[in-house]
Amino acid sequence: MVASSVSSAAVSCTLEEMLESKEKEMYQQQWVQNAPDPPCFFREVFENVKDTILPPNNSKNVWSTLVVNDNQQPLYKRVLVLLTEIFPILASLRGYNAHKFKFDLMAGITVASLAIPQCVGFATLAQLSPEYGLYTCFGPPLMYAMLTSSREIVIGNVAVDSLLLSSMISKLKDPIQDSVAYTQLLLTATFIAGIFQLAFGIFRFGFLVDYLSHATIVGFLAAAAVGIGAYQFIVLLGIKKFTNKSDLISVIKIFWTSLFKDRSQWHPYSFTLGFSFLCFILFARFMGRRNKKLFWLPTIAPLLSVIVSSIVAYTVNSHQINVKDYKVDVLGEIKGGSLNPISLLHLNLSDNFLAPLIKTGLTVAVISLTETIAVGRSFASLRGYNLDPNKEMISLGLTNIVGSFTSCYVASGSLSRTALNYSSGAETTVSSIVMALTVLISLKFLTRLLYYTPKAILAAIIISVVPGLIDIQKAYQIWKVDKLDFLACAAAFFGVLFASVEMGLAIAVTISFAKLILVSIQPGITVLGRLPGKDAFGDIEQYPMGLSIPGLIILSPKSSFLCFANATLVRERIERWVNDGHVEEGEGGSNLKFIILDSSGLTNIDTAGIASLEGLNKNLISHGVKLVIANPRWQVIHKLRVGDFVSKIGGRVFVSVGEAVDACLGLGAAKMANTV
Amino acid sequence: MVASSVSSAAVSCTLEEMLESKEKEMYQQQWVQNAPDPPCFFREVFENVKDTILPPNNSKNVWSTLVVNDNQQPLYKRVLVLLTEIFPILASLRGYNAHKFKFDLMAGITVASLAIPQCVGFATLAQLSPEYGLYTCFGPPLMYAMLTSSREIVIGNVAVDSLLLSSMISKLKDPIQDSVAYTQLLLTATFIAGIFQLAFGIFRFGFLVDYLSHATIVGFLAAAAVGIGAYQFIVLLGIKKFTNKSDLISVIKIFWTSLFKDRSQWHPYSFTLGFSFLCFILFARFMGRRNKKLFWLPTIAPLLSVIVSSIVAYTVNSHQINVKDYKVDVLGEIKGGSLNPISLLHLNLSDNFLAPLIKTGLTVAVISLTETIAVGRSFASLRGYNLDPNKEMISLGLTNIVGSFTSCYVASGSLSRTALNYSSGAETTVSSIVMALTVLISLKFLTRLLYYTPKAILAAIIISVVPGLIDIQKAYQIWKVDKLDFLACAAAFFGVLFASVEMGLAIAVTISFAKLILVSIQPGITVLGRLPGKDAFGDIEQYPMGLSIPGLIILSPKSSFLCFANATLVRERIERWVNDGHVEEGEGGSNLKFIILDSSGLTNIDTAGIASLEGLNKNLISHGVKLVIANPRWQVIHKLRVGDFVSKIGGRVFVSVGEAVDACLGLGAAKMANTV
């Protein structure tokens, strides 16, 4: 609209008007070139980092609430605000009632009945005495429940950390020959991991976990679920021949051997019992979803299964006391004992082991944080709230430091326990406290009561959680939207399933970053055309109704950063365009007068980019074509100006593509007028 | 302009007109949402890779010119075209005349007189017998001169490759105890390096050298020049105590020791001679630049220096036959011999050494290519032509493969010889052939004639080249334009100077890529305003005269890729903007009705980006603010559509910011009308 009015007006208006409009135009054109200097790159990066790392301005410093008394509130209220900031559980206890407690109590007890056999097993995996598993399942969840802002995360010892620690520390001390020293080193590694986690949180490095993209987490969760499911299916079968390796291939191998080669391994009674209750739990969940009135059924099903199956197991086992093969495989004797003993003075920070322990601590800290925050975020997003990773890092770090003083080894967010907690209907972190206290009671008094809980029932409970973690619909959505995101998702899935958690996540993050670089440096060029009836210009592939304007081409680079990695290729493409294609299409082969480079998509340019634009300009001039820059951003126009490029193209820089087109048409008309 | 006309027209026009325009508007708005599907990401990457790697369509396949007879040309002409394609030297020989040959002859002889002592020295560095240096200085340059499309590159054995090979191969075989086996392994590594270089060229991986950015090359060249200068200054001083290490610190150490601690080391006669001729050469160059008529002076100066100084040295040395300390340090006896012996059957590809040899070969191949192409490009850009890296890779690979069959070790573009060749006025690669033949003649007959050439003179010739390689003005330009580019330049300079070539280049490339990622994922947001009197919108920081529009904010992300790494941060910033700042500024605190997201800079989006936009939209709705998308690119609108986001924001997607603003104002007006 603007273009046509100016170009047609250029013929009819008087000289005076032309001069006046010329003057105004000249003045307005200076806007582009006389923009104030943008902040230097380092300052911009610093601002971004500051903005990312420092707490937002509106959330006041935790401590200042106590000292500065803005609202003239009484001291106790200010103390309460401060306490709520430190212990988010206090906030969730407002409006807490018996109804909510019922859910938390049930969830806590259910999770405890799952956590006890798990933590004993994982302690064995870490080559520690079983009681360390129980200690880790009591202290850390209790403390973390007070500190976390998540409502679901249940922490405790997990398989990955246990495996990592045992493989790294057993190189330093033999766990069998010198069990005490080995345990001390392991607790010291826990202490160091806690320090790292605390530091990450304090320096607000939480944004680093953003590098685990959405797609990666979907893949990770699915893989973890499949792994847990397969592992627990072996327990369900009653197979006792466990392996240290929890990857899928080892599990399938055991499954194959036990089921087809050596049938004596599996335990039909256990399996029948477990499978029946698995069906019951799944049916209960189905009914709960179908009929809103039965909402309590899926919640109570796991605990109900534990109680009923324990009674069944007691009956069966006590009647067939002499036929060992037909007994149900139950939890059996658990070594009871006192509260967590203090281990503060046993930490071994001697020079001999410090360097490898720091390495171990850092590795475990990162893996543990990644897992905890991935787990926490997944369930937070299911419930529709956001988790502040920095806060979680501080909480987990403090928990692990205190844990290392009280005979607990590294605790992380446990996927299976968190999922069970969520599906058992936990309302607040009180469920974690209930779980911890249940573990404590078990540790002190109830080891004999849990004696008859069949292992297969716990396996059934975990397996029933698995389907909810595999989000095939989301994966399909990712596939539809972005193929490379899906590749990252698939890499996370297969990597975690067949290699290891670290490997899977590392591959997925690498793919994500490779994609980032590929997208940023792609050397593609789009051709813009005028959209009919509008003053807008669009990609003619995107808008096939776009009209080309005779005598000029409007090109827009697809990349946002014309730099060393793509500048030569972009230049070559434009030159090839001019040399081969377009000129021949035009009338007489020399119709093309202007190339307008729409740089609205370019956020930055570097010296290589400027050099290639200079080369392009020289080449175009030799073809009788003029280069025009439209809508350069702040950084770009600044650099073009200090790089002396603006003067080399005769100051042909315009605030928008429309103005650039008008100016080109106007210049063309003026030139035609001159020749006439 | 469009905005104001529509918004004012909305009040006055009749209902019929409104409906008609509404219909048209509806139809036009569909343009954005009904764009054809863009090519899938993999296809786009494939197209880009194909475009980058495959030769351009207009340059026909080399072999097809022979078979397909398009232009009915006689066979001999087609054979000639084919030969010219393979041997670019044939093209440069068209119009070759005695005048050009004079320059080439002089340059060739000058370079040869520099290359002979150098190649003997570098062969010693590689722990080989000196004659291998001469072999490498004869065969490879001869062959490469036929194949290369560069007019300046002189190849031969260089310091970096020699050092790398000796340090890596001496781990496999002791060069002193088993000299024959060591030499065989070194030639085998050369063969493997050649295979790699050939493969890189054939698969057109030449674009990989683009990752050495402009800034990096400026830094690299300067560092190499300083290093060579310092090293040659020791030769100029006549110090004989050489070191294997060519890094600056080692050189300075020798310099310090020789000059201040143990003065007997240096050789005043040699230095006086060398320094005089250095002054002469520099003066000659100065005169040549000053007075156009004396253009031949700088060209002839190096050779003149060699001849005159040899005569001086002969006179001095033959008169003072018994006083060793006062003799000028001359090249002395060079072990003459026959042509390059065939070494094809000596290559050792046995299993024992294959893996480490492949590693060595790959490393040397990459370093050698990087150096050759960096050197070639630098001088090509001085002469104003482009070098095809793929062609050079094939040429160098073939040369090294044939070289390894004829007792030559890895040859690369030599910076000092290429610079000398350039400054001696070489016109074509004939100078390389002259050099090679001169080396051959020296090897066969003239070793006794070169006996009296003082080493200091050669050093003076190289030092005189150094200042031209240090481009301080360019470095300052880089500093002005881009601070982080300058950092890469400085890293390349100091890394190459004080650490090693590989380290310096690696750091520089890492900095360049880190910058690329930083620029691409920066979470910044710019606020756009309407430019007065125009239908364009611009960053209000860049255009301080930009006007804001009441009731809406136009935001534009600075990043081009809303993805896992920045989506959360971008979302948080926009939400903070809405929650804290802008709403309070407006009238009554709830004036803000629309946020227009100008996505013209966004080239792509991933699932995390869509998820964060969905979160943002929910948050904005709860604040009573509507999200509007303006000017989405092809990939972005496609993904927003398949990600079901367009329907979630009620289809408020517009082709340009202007239309989005009009629509928002129109909607506001319509709403106001409704309430009235």
Interface residues (C-beta under 8 A of the other chain):
Chain A: M1 V2 K24 Q28 W31 A35 P36 P38 C40 F41 F42 E44 V45 N48 D51 T52 P56 N57 N58 F207 D210 Y211 L212 S213 H214 A215 T216 Q477 I478 K480 V481 D482 K483 L484 D485 S512 F513 K515 L516 I517 L518 V519 S520 I521 Q522 P523 G524 T526 L531 G533 K534 D535 A536 G538 D539 E541 Q542 Y543 P544 M545 K558 S559 S560 F561 C563 F564 A565 T568 L569 R573 R576 N579 D580 S600 G601 T603 N604 D606 T607 A608 I610 A611 N631 R633 W634 I637 K639 V642 G643 V655 S656 G658 E659
Chain B: M1 V2 K24 Q28 W31 A35 P36 P38 C40 F41 F42 E44 V45 N48 D51 T52 P56 N57 N58 F207 D210 Y211 L212 S213 H214 A215 T216 Q477 I478 K480 V481 D482 K483 L484 D485 S512 F513 K515 L516 I517 L518 V519 S520 I521 Q522 P523 G524 T526 L531 G533 K534 D535 A536 G538 D539 E541 Q542 Y543 P544 M545 K558 S559 S560 F561 C563 F564 A565 T568 L569 E572 R573 R576 N579 D580 S600 G601 T603 N604 D606 T607 A608 I610 A611 N631 R633 W634 I637 K639 V642 G643 V655 S656 G658 E659
